[in-house]
Amino acid sequence: MQQEFPAQDLPASSAAHIPARFSALIWSCLDAELSKSAVFYAERYYSLNHNNHDARHLYALSLFRCGQVHSALSLVNDIPNQLCGGCSELKAKCCSKLGMHTKAREALAECTSDQGYLSSAASGSTRDARIFPEEAVLHCRAGFEAMKGNQPEDAANSFRKALALNPMLWEAFEGLCASGSFPELEDVFPMRTAPIKEGPEDLPFASSSKTVPVGPVASGAGFFTPGWRPAPNPPQPFRMGLPLGGRDSIASNDTFISQDMTPSLLPLRTSRAPQAASSLNSRPLSSADEAGPVPKKPRSLSRQPMESENRLKTAPSAEARTKKARARPNMLSNNPNSLSLCPHHVPSSLPLAQAAVNTRSAKNENSVATAPTLASRRSTRLLSTSGVGEKQKSHHPPPHRRRGANHGRNKSTESEMEDDYGTFNDVLNSPSPPSAMSPRSEGSPAPIGWTAEQEQAAQLAFDIAHAEKYIYDLMRLFASAVRALAMYDCTSCIDELNQLPEVHQRSSSVLAMAGRARYEKAEYMEAERLFEGARKFEPYRLWDMEVYSTTLWHLQKNVQLSFLAQELMSIDAHSPQAWIAAGNCFSLQKERSQALTCFRRAAHLDPSCAYAYTLSGHESLDEDLEKAIQFFQSAIRADLRHYNAWYGLGTSYLRMSKLRQAEYHYRRAASIHPFNAVLLGCVGMAVERRGKREEAFDLFNRAVDLSEDNALVRYRRAKMLIVMKEYRAAVQDLEKLRDSSPEEANVVFQLARVYRLLGDETKSAQMLAVARDMAPRSINKIKRLLETEKATGDEDEMDEG
């Protein structure tokens, strides 16, 4: 049977907890008004199973909160028979936003007629979430405000603070990449190891048969609650092994564990070996070779004064030793960290009855210590130490014990105490075997049994931790792809997207991201296919459609571009994407004034849309260079990392013969997009015009290495080779260009020129005839070439563009 929520290498029991984890995270984002983060996680949830009602409802609600009303309405309309009351309410809101008031009233009537109506905030699964900490959300919002104010450094600092408080804020990570700051993925999302299931070996020793909770309780908050940090574990006198820290798993690094549980009751796995634990279990705190076999005799509190009186008569120094025996347990019990002197031999096997007796006797000032032997002194310390856990709860020792700790400490007493501490450690670390005659070894309780309830709790914690690790690893893959795309490392972005599970690859956002990566690589045919796939999964999608319309403009597909513009206008006539598509359509039809009007309308609807200003500048390049420069500068004010605007400024200054300014702006564009071969070619062209041919040639070589199929940079390099009189190498580049772009007349003309310089008149005449047929207007240039002799190859005026 196929899993309802498939996941890679995830057990079926763990996969069953993925819906609850996603639901809690999405509700947390919605409560914090992080709508884009909610859309991201909701789409991941919906991609796992399109038939899941809760996933569909949360995805539609997130899209509605993000302003994508048509997409939200299409989701709640797809399966009308499965609509809950919350879905009907959401449908009414969407219809009201779109002006369809009759349908909105009908949807509200369905809500009122539904006796089991639940609002959209409570429909679907049980609403189980915690609001994100306000500080993290405020830092995230401050970052976006700084981005709008063109303050990328302040924005990056705010986003870093938000991610430090909560790494699950997806909007903060996207904003951090958009600001130009690209931290290492391990610094923001460190790799987490697989969770480990708790077992009987993780049980602590206890002195009662009360059931101790074994695993964390599954709550809706999960690790999604940001700002939570595991508090330092309090001293745990009854835990054996090394001091414990957080596990390297998703369950311990975040708030998967319920915060109302006492940390001392969480038996986290440690790195100790099983045999070490067994040796500790078989090693009692008293043995035969230390005190000798002592017959087991019952003691009572009523006999203690009489026995103590007899011992005082026979042992004149017993009182002094008794004072030392009192001082040592007091020091140990008041200092929880004193147990770290021997962390592997914590006195956890003390009988409950004896511990209670000795605790009462320690609190009584008139009680007298036992026989002044080594065994009795040690047992006094151990019995008083067994009450450490109880004393820690009160946090304040009794007044007489405080006075005992503060007074009566002199050099002789301290030296005696140090000697007895050494004896205490020697006794605990003694390798002697346990004695069957030892009174404390017979009364020591066994470890708590592993019950069925504990096994069920451990399995539940393990499954939830596995589900949360799946979500975390999935988010890391997306974060790696987003980071690569923000750095314009498009090849790495596509590789990261290919590592996603197949169910997530077939989602609109992933296909659109892959389409943007192909577009930046100038692979327009593949980009078109990916954008079309994204629109099939989300027919009313508006995001990224401005890039899709520009892709169609590059492909010269007038019909498809016109159809796209009309569809986007019908979806939302107030969206900048629709007006950009309409402007591209008019630009392709050479109607520049109408295209410019559409681009200005897009910029008016969204002043932060840098792409609208950039396209306006490109439309103005051939008519008004000053106006074009103003548009490009407006685009940079809206987005400092918009490399298209820097490229446009470089082109404007190059046409104005301001070579230094052109080179500067081209270099700025190339620094933002270092993988763009065209930008490097433009830098090389500006450097060449300044007379630095060697540097320009190096730049052209780098550009060709980045993109061997780019015709523009290869053509520029071929012209450089002609100037450098490297005719054979120039012929290779030009012939490759002729095969890839046979319709380019300039390539054929330059090839005829190189053949003439090489002395091959026949091939030169053939290429000139082809160039004349392809571009009849170049007949005058062809005549000038025929009239010249075999020249130096310095003429550049024969190039049409």
C-alpha positions in Angstrom: 0.0 0.0 0.0 1.4 3.4 -0.9 2.1 5.9 1.8 -0.3 8.8 2.0 2.6 11.1 2.6 5.6 9.7 0.8 9.1 10.6 2.0 12.5 9.4 1.2 13.9 6.9 3.6 11.1 7.6 6.1 9.3 4.8 8.0 5.5 4.7 7.6 5.0 5.4 11.3 7.1 8.5 11.0 5.5 9.7 7.7 2.1 9.6 9.5 3.3 12.5 11.7 4.4 14.8 8.8 0.9 16.3 8.4 0.7 17.5 12.0 4.2 18.9 11.8 3.4 20.8 8.6 0.1 22.0 10.0 1.7 23.4 13.1 4.4 25.2 11.2 1.9 26.8 8.7 -0.4 28.0 11.5 2.6 29.5 13.3 3.5 31.4 10.1 -0.1 32.6 9.6 -0.4 33.7 13.3 2.9 35.7 12.9 1.6 37.3 9.6 4.4 35.7 7.6 2.3 34.9 4.6 5.1 34.1 2.2 6.6 31.6 4.6 3.2 30.1 5.1 2.8 29.7 1.3 6.2 28.0 1.1 5.5 25.4 3.7 1.9 25.0 2.6 2.9 24.2 -0.9 5.4 21.6 0.4 2.5 20.1 2.5 0.1 20.2 -0.5 2.7 18.6 -2.9 2.8 15.5 -0.7 -0.8 14.7 -1.3 -3.2 16.8 -3.4 -6.2 14.9 -2.1 -5.5 15.8 1.5 -8.2 18.3 2.7 -6.1 19.9 5.4 -3.2 20.5 3.0 -5.5 22.0 0.4 -7.3 24.2 2.9 -4.0 25.5 4.4 -2.5 26.2 1.0 -5.6 28.1 -0.1 -5.6 30.1 3.1 -1.9 31.0 2.8 -2.4 32.1 -0.8 -5.3 34.3 0.2 -3.3 35.9 3.0 -0.6 36.6 0.4 -2.9 38.3 -2.0 -3.2 35.5 -4.6 -7.0 35.4 -4.5 -7.6 33.7 -7.8 -5.2 30.8 -6.9 -6.8 30.4 -3.5 -10.3 30.3 -5.0 -9.3 27.7 -7.6 -8.1 25.4 -4.8 -11.3 25.5 -2.8 -13.4 25.2 -5.9 -11.6 22.1 -7.3 -13.3 19.6 -5.0 -16.7 21.1 -3.9 -17.9 17.9 -2.2 -15.1 18.0 0.3 -15.5 21.6 1.4 -15.7 22.1 5.1 -17.2 25.2 6.8 -13.9 26.9 6.9 -13.4 26.3 3.2 -16.8 27.8 2.4 -15.9 30.8 4.5 -12.6 31.2 2.7 -14.5 30.9 -0.6 -16.8 33.7 0.5 -13.8 35.9 1.3 -12.2 35.3 -2.1 -15.5 36.0 -4.0 -16.0 39.2 -2.0 -12.4 40.3 -2.9 -13.1 39.7 -6.6 -16.5 41.5 -6.6 -18.5 38.3 -7.0 -20.9 39.2 -4.2 -23.7 36.7 -5.1 -21.4 33.8 -4.9 -20.0 35.1 -1.7 -23.5 35.2 -0.2 -24.1 31.7 -1.3 -20.9 30.5 0.3 -21.8 32.2 3.5 -25.2 30.6 3.4 -23.5 27.2 3.2 -21.6 28.1 6.4 -24.7 29.0 8.3 -26.5 25.8 7.2 -23.6 23.6 8.2 -24.3 22.4 11.8 -20.7 21.3 12.3 -19.3 24.6 11.0 -15.7 25.5 12.0 -14.1 28.7 11.0 -11.1 28.8 8.7 -8.8 29.2 11.7 -10.1 26.0 13.2 -11.0 23.8 10.3 -9.0 20.9 9.0 -6.8 19.2 11.6 -6.7 20.3 15.2 -5.3 23.8 15.3 -2.1 23.1 17.2 0.5 25.9 17.0 2.4 28.5 18.9 3.0 32.0 17.8 6.6 32.8 16.8 8.5 34.9 19.2 7.8 38.6 18.5 11.4 39.5 18.5 12.2 37.3 15.5 9.2 38.5 13.6 10.1 42.1 14.3 13.7 41.6 13.0 12.3 40.0 9.9 9.9 42.9 9.2 12.7 45.4 9.9 14.8 43.7 7.3 12.2 44.1 4.6 11.7 47.8 5.5 15.5 48.3 5.2 15.4 46.6 1.8 12.7 49.0 0.6 14.8 51.9 1.9 17.8 50.6 -0.1 19.8 49.7 3.0 21.1 46.2 2.2 23.6 46.1 5.1 21.0 46.9 7.7 18.5 44.5 6.1 21.1 41.7 6.2 21.8 42.3 9.9 18.1 42.2 10.7 17.6 39.0 8.8 20.5 37.4 10.5 19.1 38.2 13.9 15.7 36.8 12.9 17.3 33.6 11.7 19.4 33.3 14.8 16.2 33.3 16.9 14.3 31.0 14.5 15.9 29.3 11.5 12.4 28.3 10.2 11.6 31.9 9.1 11.7 31.3 5.4 11.1 34.9 4.5 14.1 36.0 6.5 16.4 33.6 4.6 15.0 34.8 1.2 15.5 38.4 2.2 19.0 37.7 3.4 19.9 36.3 0.0 18.2 39.1 -1.8 20.2 41.7 0.2 23.4 40.3 -1.3 24.6 38.4 1.8 25.2 34.7 1.2 26.1 32.9 4.4 27.3 29.3 4.3 24.4 27.0 4.6 25.9 25.2 7.6 26.0 28.4 9.5 22.2 29.0 9.1 20.9 25.4 8.8 23.5 23.0 10.3 23.2 19.4 9.3 21.3 17.3 11.8 21.9 13.7 12.5 19.2 11.1 12.4 17.2 10.8 15.6 17.9 7.8 17.9 15.1 5.9 19.6 15.2 5.8 23.4 15.5 2.4 25.0 15.8 0.6 28.3 19.5 1.5 28.5 18.5 5.2 28.8 16.4 4.7 31.9 17.7 6.5 35.0 17.9 4.7 38.3 15.1 5.6 40.7 14.1 4.7 44.2 10.4 4.3 43.5 8.2 2.3 41.1 6.5 5.4 39.7 6.4 5.5 35.9 8.8 8.1 34.5 7.9 9.6 31.1 10.4 8.4 28.6 10.0 10.6 25.6 8.8 14.0 24.7 5.1 14.6 24.4 3.9 15.3 20.9 2.6 18.8 20.9 1.8 21.1 18.0 4.6 23.5 18.6 7.3 21.2 17.6 10.7 22.5 16.6 8.9 25.2 14.7 8.6 27.4 17.7 11.5 29.9 17.2 13.4 31.5 19.9 13.3 28.5 22.1 16.6 27.3 23.4 17.1 24.3 25.7 17.7 25.5 29.2 20.8 24.1 30.9 20.0 20.8 32.6 19.8 21.2 36.4 22.0 19.0 38.5 20.7 15.4 38.3 22.1 13.4 41.2 20.3 10.2 40.2 21.6 10.1 36.6 24.6 8.0 35.7 27.1 8.8 33.0 28.7 11.9 31.6 27.0 15.3 31.8 24.4 15.4 29.0 23.8 18.0 26.4 21.5 18.4 23.5 21.3 15.6 21.0 22.5 16.2 17.5 19.0 15.6 16.2 16.1 17.7 15.2 14.2 16.7 18.2 16.6 18.2 20.7 18.0 21.2 18.9 14.5 22.8 18.6 11.3 22.9 20.5 10.2 19.4 19.7 10.2 18.6 23.4 7.4 20.1 25.4 8.6 22.9 27.5 6.5 22.1 30.5 8.4 18.8 31.0 11.1 18.8 33.6 14.5 18.4 31.8 15.6 15.9 34.5 12.9 13.5 33.4 14.0 13.3 29.8 16.4 10.4 29.4 18.5 11.6 26.5 20.9 9.1 24.9 24.5 9.5 25.9 27.7 8.2 24.4 28.5 5.7 27.2 29.0 2.1 26.3 26.6 -0.6 27.5 29.3 -2.5 29.3 30.1 0.6 31.3 26.6 0.9 32.5 26.4 -2.8 33.4 29.6 -2.5 35.5 28.1 0.5 37.3 24.9 -1.5 38.0 26.9 -4.4 39.5 29.1 -2.1 41.6 27.5 -1.2 45.0 28.7 1.7 47.0 30.0 -0.5 49.8 32.0 -3.7 49.5 33.5 -6.3 51.7 37.1 -5.5 51.3 36.6 -1.9 52.5 34.6 -2.4 55.7 34.5 -6.2 56.0 31.4 -8.4 56.2 29.0 -6.7 58.5 26.0 -8.6 59.7 22.7 -7.1 58.6 21.0 -5.7 61.7 17.9 -3.5 61.7 18.4 -0.1 63.1 15.8 2.2 64.7 15.8 5.7 65.7 15.0 4.9 69.3 18.2 2.9 69.7 20.5 5.4 68.3 21.0 7.6 71.4 21.7 4.5 73.6 24.2 3.1 71.1 25.8 6.5 70.6 26.2 6.9 74.4 28.0 3.5 74.7 30.3 4.4 71.8 31.2 7.7 73.3 32.3 6.0 76.5 34.7 3.6 74.6 35.9 6.1 71.9 37.1 9.4 73.4 37.7 11.0 69.9 34.3 10.1 68.5 32.8 13.6 69.0 35.4 15.2 66.8 34.9 12.6 64.1 31.2 13.1 64.3 31.5 16.8 63.6 33.5 16.1 60.6 31.0 13.5 59.4 28.3 16.2 59.8 30.2 18.8 57.9 31.0 16.7 54.9 27.4 15.7 54.0 26.4 19.3 54.5 29.0 20.5 52.0 28.0 17.8 49.5 24.3 18.5 49.8 24.6 22.2 49.5 26.9 22.1 46.5 25.2 20.2 43.6 28.4 20.4 41.5 30.3 18.5 44.1 29.0 15.3 42.6 31.0 16.0 39.5 34.1 14.8 41.4 33.1 11.3 40.5 30.5 11.5 37.7 30.4 7.8 37.0 29.7 6.7 40.6 26.6 8.7 41.6 25.0 7.1 44.7 21.8 6.0 43.1 21.3 2.6 44.7 20.4 3.8 48.2 17.4 2.1 49.7 14.4 4.4 50.1 13.8 3.6 53.7 17.4 4.2 54.8 17.5 7.4 52.8 14.5 8.7 54.5 15.8 7.8 58.0 19.2 9.4 57.4 17.6 12.5 55.9 15.5 13.0 59.1 18.5 12.3 61.2 20.6 14.8 59.3 18.0 17.5 59.9 18.0 16.9 63.7 20.7 18.8 65.5 20.5 16.5 68.5 21.1 13.3 66.6 24.4 11.6 67.1 26.5 10.0 64.4 27.1 6.2 64.2 30.3 4.4 65.1 33.5 6.3 64.3 34.9 3.8 61.8 35.8 4.3 58.1 32.7 2.4 57.0 30.4 4.4 59.2 31.9 7.8 58.1 31.5 6.9 54.5 27.9 5.7 54.9 27.0 8.9 56.7 28.2 10.9 53.7 26.5 8.7 51.2 23.2 8.6 53.1 23.1 12.4 53.4 24.1 12.7 49.7 21.0 10.7 48.7 18.9 13.7 49.6 20.5 16.1 47.2 17.7 15.9 44.7 15.2 16.7 47.5 17.2 19.7 48.7 17.6 21.1 45.3 13.9 21.5 45.0 13.7 23.8 48.0 16.8 25.8 46.9 17.4 26.9 50.5 19.0 24.6 53.1 17.7 24.8 56.7 19.2 27.6 58.8 21.2 25.3 61.0 22.8 23.7 58.0 23.7 27.1 56.6 25.3 28.0 59.9 27.2 24.7 59.9 28.5 25.5 56.4 29.5 29.0 57.3 31.0 28.5 60.7 33.3 26.0 62.2 35.7 26.0 59.2 39.3 26.3 60.2 42.5 25.0 58.7 42.4 21.8 60.6 38.8 21.1 59.7 39.5 21.8 56.0 42.5 19.5 55.9 40.5 16.8 57.6 37.7 17.3 55.1 40.2 17.1 52.2 41.5 13.8 53.6 38.1 12.4 53.9 37.2 13.5 50.4 40.2 11.6 49.1 39.0 8.6 51.1 35.5 9.0 49.6 36.9 8.9 46.1 39.2 6.0 46.9 36.3 4.0 48.2 34.1 4.8 45.2 36.8 4.0 42.7 37.9 0.8 44.5 38.0 -2.2 42.0 36.9 -4.7 44.7 34.0 -6.9 43.8 30.5 -6.4 45.5 29.9 -8.3 48.7 26.8 -10.4 49.2 27.0 -9.6 52.9 26.9 -5.8 52.4 23.7 -4.5 53.9 23.3 -1.8 51.2 23.9 -4.2 48.3 21.0 -6.3 49.4 18.6 -3.4 49.8 19.6 -1.6 46.5 16.6 -1.4 44.1 16.8 -2.6 40.5 16.3 -0.3 37.4 12.8 0.6 36.5 11.2 -1.9 34.1 10.6 -1.0 30.5 6.8 -0.9 30.3 4.6 -0.9 27.2 3.6 2.7 27.9 7.3 3.7 27.9 7.9 1.9 24.7 4.9 3.6 23.1 6.1 7.0 24.2 9.6 6.4 23.0 8.3 5.2 19.6 6.1 8.3 19.4 9.0 10.6 20.1 11.2 8.8 17.6 8.5 9.1 14.8 7.9 12.7 15.4 11.6 13.5 15.4 12.0 11.6 12.1 9.1 13.6 10.6 10.6 16.9 11.7 14.0 16.0 10.4 12.4 15.3 7.0 10.9 18.8 6.9 14.2 20.3 8.1 16.3 18.5 5.4 13.7 19.4 2.8 14.0 23.1 3.8 17.8 22.9 3.6 17.6 21.7 0.0 15.4 24.6 -1.0 17.6 27.0 0.9 20.6 25.8 -1.0 18.8 26.3 -4.3 17.6 29.7 -3.4 21.1 30.8 -2.3 22.6 29.5 -5.6 20.0 31.4 -7.6 20.5 34.6 -5.7 24.2 34.3 -6.4 23.2 33.6 -10.1 25.0 30.3 -9.9 22.3 28.8 -12.1 24.0 25.5 -12.7 24.2 24.8 -9.0 20.6 25.9 -8.5 19.4 23.4 -11.1 21.5 20.6 -9.5 20.0 21.3 -6.1 16.5 21.3 -7.5 17.1 18.0 -9.1 17.9 16.5 -5.7 14.4 17.3 -4.4 11.9 14.5 -4.1 9.8 14.0 -7.2 6.6 15.1 -5.6 8.2 18.5 -4.8 9.7 18.9 -8.3 6.2 18.8 -9.7 5.2 22.0 -8.0 4.7 25.4 -9.5 7.3 27.2 -7.4 10.0 24.7 -8.2 9.3 24.8 -11.9 9.3 28.6 -11.9 12.6 28.7 -10.0 14.1 26.3 -12.5 12.7 28.5 -15.3 14.4 31.6 -13.8 17.7 29.7 -13.7 17.4 28.7 -17.3 16.5 32.3 -18.2 19.6 33.7 -16.5 21.6 31.2 -18.5 20.0 32.5 -21.7 18.5 29.0 -22.4 15.2 30.5 -23.4 13.6 27.4 -25.0 14.1 25.4 -21.8 12.9 28.3 -19.6 9.7 28.5 -21.7 9.0 24.9 -21.1 9.5 25.1 -17.4 7.3 28.2 -17.1 4.5 26.5 -19.0 4.7 23.6 -16.6 4.4 26.0 -13.6 1.3 27.5 -15.1 -0.3 24.0 -15.6 0.1 23.3 -11.9 -1.1 26.8 -10.9 -3.1 28.4 -13.8 -3.6 31.6 -11.9 0.0 32.2 -10.9 1.2 35.7 -11.1 4.7 35.4 -9.5 7.6 35.1 -11.9 5.3 35.8 -14.9 7.2 39.0 -15.8 10.3 36.8 -16.5 8.2 34.4 -18.5 6.9 37.3 -20.7 10.5 38.4 -21.3 11.5 34.9 -22.2 8.8 34.9 -24.9 10.0 38.3 -26.0 13.5 36.9 -26.6 12.0 33.9 -28.5 10.0 36.3 -30.7 6.8 34.4 -29.9 4.2 37.2 -30.4 1.1 35.0 -30.2 2.0 33.3 -27.0 3.1 36.6 -25.4 -0.2 38.3 -26.4 -2.2 35.4 -24.9 -0.2 35.5 -21.7 -0.7 39.3 -21.3 -4.5 38.9 -21.8 -4.7 36.1 -19.2 -2.7 38.0 -16.6 -4.8 41.0 -17.1 -8.0 39.0 -16.6 -6.5 37.5 -13.4 -5.4 40.8 -11.8 -5.4 44.0 -13.7 -3.7 45.7 -10.8 -0.6 43.5 -10.8 2.7 44.7 -12.2 3.3 41.3 -13.8 0.3 41.8 -16.1 1.4 45.2 -17.2 5.0 44.1 -17.8 3.7 41.3 -20.0 1.6 43.8 -21.9 4.6 46.1 -22.3 6.7 43.3 -23.7 4.0 42.4 -26.1 3.9 46.0 -27.5 7.7 46.1 -27.5 7.8 43.0 -29.7 5.4 44.7 -32.1 7.7 47.8 -32.2 5.1 50.0 -30.6 7.5 51.6 -28.2 5.3 54.4 -26.9 2.6 52.0 -25.8 5.2 49.6 -24.3 6.6 52.5 -22.3 3.2 53.4 -21.0 2.6 49.8 -19.8 6.0 49.7 -18.0 5.3 53.0 -16.3 1.9 51.7 -15.2 3.6 48.7 -13.7 6.1 50.9 -11.8 3.2 53.0 -10.5 1.4 49.9 -9.2 4.5 48.7 -7.4 7.2 51.3 -6.8 9.6 48.6 -5.6 9.4 46.8 -8.9 12.9 47.5 -10.3 12.3 45.4 -13.4 9.6 47.8 -14.6 12.0 50.8 -14.5 14.7 48.8 -16.2 12.4 47.8 -19.1 11.3 51.5 -19.4 15.0 52.4 -19.7 15.7 49.8 -22.5 12.7 51.1 -24.4 14.1 54.7 -24.2 17.7 53.9 -25.2 17.2 54.5 -28.9 15.2 57.7 -28.5 16.3 59.6 -25.3 19.5 58.5 -23.5 19.0 61.0 -20.7 15.6 59.6 -19.9 16.9 56.1 -20.2 19.6 56.9 -17.6 16.9 58.2 -15.2 14.9 55.0 -15.5 18.0 52.9 -14.8 18.9 54.9 -11.8 15.3 54.6 -10.5 15.7 50.8 -10.9 18.9 50.8 -8.9 17.3 52.8 -6.1 14.5 50.2 -5.9 17.0 47.3 -6.0 20.7 47.8 -5.6 21.5 44.3 -6.9 19.4 44.6 -10.1 22.2 43.9 -12.6 20.0 44.7 -15.6 19.9 48.3 -14.5 23.7 48.5 -14.1 24.0 46.9 -17.6 21.6 49.5 -19.0 23.6 52.4 -17.5 26.8 50.9 -19.0 25.2 50.7 -22.4 23.9 54.3 -22.2 27.3 55.7 -21.3 29.0 53.6 -24.0 26.7 55.2 -26.6 27.7 58.5 -25.2 31.3 57.6 -25.6 31.9 57.9 -21.8 34.1 54.8 -21.7 35.3 55.0 -18.1 31.7 55.3 -16.8 30.6 52.6 -19.1 33.3 50.2 -17.9 32.5 51.0 -14.3 28.8 50.2 -14.6 29.5 47.1 -16.7 31.9 45.8 -14.0 29.2 46.5 -11.3 26.8 44.4 -13.3 29.4 41.6 -13.8 30.2 41.6 -10.1 26.5 40.9 -9.3 26.1 38.3 -12.0 29.6 36.8 -12.4 28.3 33.9 -14.5 26.9 36.0 -17.3 29.1 35.8 -20.3 27.4 38.8 -22.0 28.3 41.1 -19.1 32.0 40.0 -19.3 31.9 40.6 -23.0 30.5 44.1 -22.5 33.3 44.8 -20.0 35.8 43.6 -22.6 34.3 45.8 -25.3 34.6 48.9 -23.1 38.2 48.0 -22.2 39.0 47.4 -25.9 37.8 50.8 -26.9 40.1 52.3 -24.3 43.0 50.6 -26.1 43.7 47.8 -23.6 43.5 44.9 -26.1 45.3 42.3 -24.1 43.0 42.8 -21.1 40.0 42.8 -23.4 41.1 39.6 -25.1 41.4 37.9 -21.7 37.9 39.0 -20.8 36.5 37.6 -24.1 38.2 34.3 -23.4 36.7 34.1 -19.9 33.3 34.9 -21.4 33.6 32.2 -24.0 34.7 29.7 -21.3 31.6 30.6 -19.3 29.2 30.1 -22.3 30.6 28.4 -25.3 27.2 28.7 -27.1 26.9 32.4 -26.6 27.1 33.9 -30.1 27.7 37.5 -29.0 30.9 37.0 -27.0 32.3 34.6 -29.5 31.7 37.1 -32.3 33.5 39.8 -30.2 36.4 37.5 -29.7 36.6 36.7 -33.4 36.8 40.5 -34.2 39.6 40.8 -31.6 41.4 38.0 -33.2 41.2 39.7 -36.6 42.6 42.9 -35.1 45.4 40.8 -33.5 46.0 39.2 -37.0 45.2 35.7 -35.6 43.2 34.8 -38.7 43.1 31.1 -38.4 41.7 31.3 -34.9 39.2 33.9 -36.1 38.0 31.6 -38.9 37.3 28.8 -36.4 35.1 31.1 -34.3 33.3 32.6 -37.3 32.6 29.2 -38.9 31.1 27.9 -35.6 29.0 31.0 -35.5 27.9 30.5 -39.1 26.7 27.0 -38.3 24.9 28.0 -35.1 23.4 31.3 -36.5 23.2 31.1 -40.2 20.9 34.0 -40.5 23.4 36.5 -39.2 24.7 38.6 -42.1 27.5 40.2 -40.0 29.0 36.8 -39.3 29.1 35.9 -43.0 30.5 39.3 -43.8 33.3 39.0 -41.3 34.1 35.5 -42.6 34.4 36.8 -46.1 36.8 39.5 -44.8 39.0 37.0 -43.0 39.2 34.7 -46.1 40.3 37.7 -48.1 43.0 38.5 -45.6 44.2 34.9 -45.8 44.4 35.1 -49.6 41.5 32.8 -50.3 39.7 34.9 -52.9 37.2 32.1 -53.9 35.8 31.6 -50.5 35.8 35.3 -49.9 33.7 35.9 -53.0 31.3 33.2 -52.0 30.7 34.6 -48.5 30.3 38.1 -50.0 27.6 36.8 -52.3 25.8 35.2 -49.4 26.1 38.4 -47.3 24.6 40.4 -50.2 21.6 38.1 -50.5 21.0 38.2 -46.7 21.5 42.0 -46.3 21.0 43.9 -49.6 21.6 47.2 -47.7 25.2 46.2 -47.1 26.1 46.5 -50.9 28.1 49.7 -50.4 30.2 48.1 -47.7 30.8 45.1 -49.9 32.0 47.3 -52.7 34.4 49.1 -50.3 35.8 45.8 -49.2 36.3 44.7 -52.8 38.1 47.9 -53.6 40.6 47.6 -50.8 43.7 45.5 -51.1 44.8 42.9 -48.6 45.0 45.2 -45.7 45.8 45.2 -42.1 42.4 44.1 -40.9 41.9 47.2 -38.8 38.6 48.3 -40.4 35.7 47.9 -38.1 33.2 50.0 -40.0 32.0 47.1 -42.0 30.2 45.6 -39.0 26.5 46.5 -39.0 26.0 46.0 -35.3 
